Amino acid sequence: MNGRAGAHLGVDPNGSQCAQLIDGGSVSLSVSVAVPSNLSNLSPPPVDPCAEALRIAQTIEPRLPKAPK
């Protein structure tokens, strides 16, 4: 994201939990989003956890320190 190292991590086989990890130089950002178990059976699910984690990470990313080159 914006030239930063990062990773996308889906941690649940049914896609109800996802995380975005971003390098922030002296800090790092980890955003995890999970659909509550009582809503994960809905079709379609109320939110895409990976898309929502990415949206939140993109909102916060500009405030992170720049990573050294």
C-alpha positions in Angstrom: 0.0 0.0 0.0 1.5 3.3 -1.1 4.9 1.7 -1.5 4.9 0.1 2.0 5.6 -3.6 2.6 2.4 -5.4 3.8 0.5 -8.6 3.9 -3.1 -9.7 3.6 -3.9 -12.6 5.9 -7.1 -14.6 5.8 -7.2 -16.6 9.0 -10.6 -18.4 8.8 -11.4 -21.1 6.2 -15.0 -19.7 5.7 -13.7 -16.2 5.1 -15.3 -14.7 8.2 -12.0 -13.1 9.5 -9.2 -11.3 7.7 -6.3 -9.0 8.6 -4.2 -6.5 6.8 -0.6 -5.9 8.0 1.4 -2.8 7.0 5.0 -1.7 7.7 5.2 1.7 9.2 8.9 2.0 9.8 9.4 2.2 13.5 5.8 0.9 14.0 3.5 -1.5 12.2 -0.2 -1.6 11.7 -2.4 -4.7 12.0 -6.1 -4.4 11.2 -8.3 -7.4 11.8 -12.0 -7.7 11.0 -14.2 -10.6 11.9 -17.9 -11.2 11.1 -19.6 -12.3 14.4 -20.5 -16.0 14.3 -24.2 -15.4 14.5 -24.0 -13.4 11.2 -21.5 -15.5 9.3 -24.2 -17.8 8.0 -26.0 -15.0 6.1 -25.8 -15.0 2.4 -24.4 -12.6 1.4 -22.5 -11.9 4.6 -23.1 -8.4 6.0 -19.5 -7.3 5.3 -16.5 -8.6 3.5 -13.8 -8.8 6.3 -10.9 -8.4 3.9 -12.4 -5.5 2.1 -13.3 -3.8 5.4 -9.8 -4.4 6.9 -8.2 -2.9 3.8 -10.5 0.1 3.9 -9.6 0.8 7.5 -5.9 0.2 6.9 -6.0 2.7 4.0 -7.6 5.3 6.2 -4.9 4.9 8.9 -1.9 4.4 6.6 -1.2 8.1 5.8 -0.7 8.8 9.5 2.0 6.1 9.9 5.7 7.1 9.9 7.4 6.6 6.6 9.4 3.4 6.3 13.2 3.8 5.9 14.4 3.1 2.3 
